[in-house]
């Protein structure tokens, strides 16, 4: 996917530590994309990126298992990371500088989980009037309730997966679990559980939904 993202600092820092040279020798993976007649090196985080717009694009690419390449003109392009490669987006020796950046992303993801949990609880609360009306009306209400509940459950699952991915990205770049737990309001054990889960089950939510359906019927 190509992105026409430009930033004034890109040209100034084209030869700085925020750009990594890409070697195209044997076993180095696919060749770097070319722009302005030159191969584009891999873009890493730039501490002087005031708005963080490009930094967030680089981080999202890393979450998706991709590399962000940057041309000196400001053009950016993502490419799949070679299989088995874990892209690093922090310049060597600068991990401490970017702790606030990763923490903000984790905090934002945790906030989206809270919003999704609230929406799911509201959807559960709609189970109350399901028993009202005749059989046909009850069936219609039940169908609408189940559909809405499934949609909110999916949004909650997606929000939790995003939080997990952001936690993994932060920890991979040196952010302590204790700091992440404190910023998100989670217990350290919960953060560890999220980091190690391949798939986050929605069992508590599913149990609550089943109980609501049973009570309504």
N, C-alpha and C positions, 0 to 999 in steps of 0.2 A: 504494500500500500504506500503510495506516495503522498507526501504532505507538503504543501506550499507554506511552510512556517518560516517566517523570517524574523530576525532579531538583530538590532544594531551591533551587538557585541560579537556576532558570529564571524564577521570578516576580521575583526580585531584579534580574535582568539584562534584563528584557523590553524596556527602553528603552535598553540599553547597546549597545556596538559589536558585540556578538555577534549582533545581529539587524539585518538589512538591510531597509529599506523596499522594497516591491515596487510599482512604478509600473504601472498598468494602461492606459496610454495606447496610441495606435496603434503597432503594431510592437513592443510590449513583451512579447508572448507571452501565454499564457493568464492569466486572472485568478487572483489568489492565493486559495487556499482560505480559507474563513471558519470561525472557531470562536469561541465566546463572543460572537457578534455582530459580530466584527471580522475584517478580512482578516489572515491570518497572514504576517508578514514572513519572509524567508529567514533561516534560522539559520546562523551561521558558528561557527567554533571559539571556545571561551571559555577563556581562560587560567586562570581560577579554578575550572574544572571539575576537582575533586579526583580523582574516580574515572575520569574520561575516558569514561564510558559513553556519554553523549550525544555527545561529541566523536567517538567512533568511529562512531556511527550517522551523523553528519553526513559523515564521511570516506567511509564505505562508500557512501552515497548519491551522493557526488561521483564515486567510482570507477565507479558504474553510470550516470553521466551524468544524475543526477537532482538536484533541489533538496530540501533539508529545510526545511520551514516550521515555525515554532514559535509557539504561542499563549502568552500571559502566564500561563495556568493550568498550563502544563507539557505540554500536548498537542502531539505532533509528527505531521507528515504529509508524505510524499514526493510530489513531482510531477515529471513529466518535464521536463527542461530544454528550452527552445525549441531547435529545430534550428539547428545552427551555433553554439550557445552553449557555452562552456566554463566551468562553474560555478567560481567562486573561493570558498573556504571560510575564508580568512584575512582578518580585519579589516585595513583599510588601515593600513600602517605597522607591523604586528605580525608580519611573516614570521619574523624572527629568533627570536621567542619560541617558535615552534612547530616549530623544527628537530628537537628531541628527540622530539616527538610523531610526526612523519613518519618519522624514522629508526627508531623502535621498531616501527612498522608494517612497514617494509621488512625489518627484521631478522627479525621473526616470519614474514614471507612466505618469506624465504630459508631459514629453518629448516624450513618445510614442504616446500620443494623438496628439501632434503637428506634428509628423512624419506622422501619419495616416491622419490628415487633409490635409497635403501637398499632399500626394498620391491621396486623393480623389479629390482635386482641379485639379491635373494633369489629372486624369481620365475624369473629366468634360471637360477639355480643348480639349480632343480628339473628342468632338462632332462637331467640326468645319467642317471637310471634309465629313460629313455623306451624304450631298446632292449631292456629286459628283458621276459621273458614271451613268449607266443605273439602271433600277428598281431593277434588281437582285443584282447588286453590292451594291446598297443602303441598301437593306434588309440584306445582309450579314454584312455590316458595322454596321448597327443598332443593329443586334443581338450581335455582338462582343462587341459593345459599352455598351449595357445594361448589358451583362454578367460581363464585367470588372468593370463597375460602381457598380453593386450589390456586387461584391467581396470586393471592396474598402470601400463601405458603411458598410459592415459587420465588416471589420477590424477596422474601426473607432468606431463603436458601442462597439466592444469588448474592445478597448483601453479606451473608456470613462467609461465603467463598471469597468474596472480594477482600474482606477483612483478613482472612487467612493468608491470601496472597500478599497483601501489603505487610503483614507481620513477617512473613518469610523473607520478603525483599529487605526489610529493615534489619532483621537479624543477620542476614547474609552479608550485610554491609556494616556490621559491627555495632548496631544499636543494642544495648543491654535489655534483656527481658524484663528486668526490674523497672526500667524506665518506661517501657511500653505498657507494662501492667499499670503503673501509676497514672500514665496519661489517659489510658482508656477506661480506668475504673474497674479493671478485671483483676481477678486473683492471678498470681503468677502461674499457678497450676493450670488455670483455664487457658492462659496464653500458650503454655507448653502443649496442652491438648490440641489447640487449634493448629499449632505448628506441625504436629505430627499426624494429624488426620488427613487421609487421602480424600475421603468424602465425609462431609459433615452431615450426620443424620438429623432429621427433624423430628425425632421421636417424641420429645415433650410436646411439641406443637401438634403432632398427629394424635397423641393421646387426648389432648384437650379437645381437638375437633371431634373425635369419636365420642367423647363424653357429652359434648354439646348436642350431637346428632341423636344420641340415645335418649337424652332428656327431652328433646323436642318431639321425638316420636313416641 
